[in-house]
Amino acid sequence: MDWFPIVFFPFKVLALGTGMYFAIKWHYDQGQKEKEMNKRAVLRAGGKVAAVFVLSLLGLVLVTFVLARMLGLDLTFP
């Protein structure tokens, strides 16, 4: 049973390291192919994602406060 960490951890590091190397290489190669991508479209898509995230976060906060009020929790600041 003492041999398991000695064998498992180096194998895990080797497998994850190899996977990360090929993932980074693939993404880098894809970026080189699409280098001429329109920056305006990327910024617009990023803005949409950020807006959806903020709206969903606000919705989650609202639902949390409504649920807390329904359960009778005291949410007042001291």
C-alpha positions, 0 to 999 in steps of 0.5 A, a space after each residue: 500500500 505504500 507504493 501507491 503514492 510513489 507510482 500514482 503521483 508521478 503518473 498523474 503529473 505526467 498524464 496531466 502535463 502531457 494533456 496540458 501541453 497538447 491543449 495549449 499547443 492546439 489552442 495556440 495553433 488555432 489562434 494562429 489560423 484565425 489571427 485575422 479575426 475581427 476584434 470588434 466582434 470579439 469585444 462585442 461577444 465578450 460584452 454580451 457574455 459579461 452582461 449575461 453574467 451580471 444579469 444572472 448574478 443579480 437574479 441569483 441575489 434577488 432570488 436568494 433574498 426573496 427566499 430568505 425573506 420567505 423563510 423568515 431569516 433576518 437579513 438586516 445590517 447591524 
